[in-house]
Amino acid sequence: MNTFRWIGWTAAAAIALLTLAATQFVRQEELRSRPLLPLTFAHKDHRSVNCIQCHHNFVDSTGQGLCIACHKTDAKVAARIEPLFHTFCRDCHAAKHTAGEDAGPVRRCSDCHVPDDAP
């Protein structure tokens, strides 16, 4: 009787793990393939920030062009694109706001997610 119970729990755990793995795979594929919301980013408003704070590729020569070009297509980071950019940008703005400096948008999605005609 205990053997059957052990097999039942083991099978249930295996099914749960497989379901979780499949769900994560589908979520990553969904994030990688869906279109991104428009985003405004004015370089002229960020002149006080050292370029390498954002453009790591200047230092490690990993690429050129828009951030999104690599971050959307590189399988290592594509599935994490939203938390990466949200954390990176929002945390910088929040830190400046907390320090009493001009911080730009901090809270509302619509402050950043608007079309950008000229970076």
Secondary structure, DSSP 8 states (H G I E B T S, - for coil): -HHHHHHHHHHHHHHHHHHHHHHHHHHHHHHHHS--------GGGGTTS-GGGT-THHHH----S-HHHHHHH-HHHHTTHHHHHHHHHHHHHHHHHHTTS-----S-HHHH-S--S--
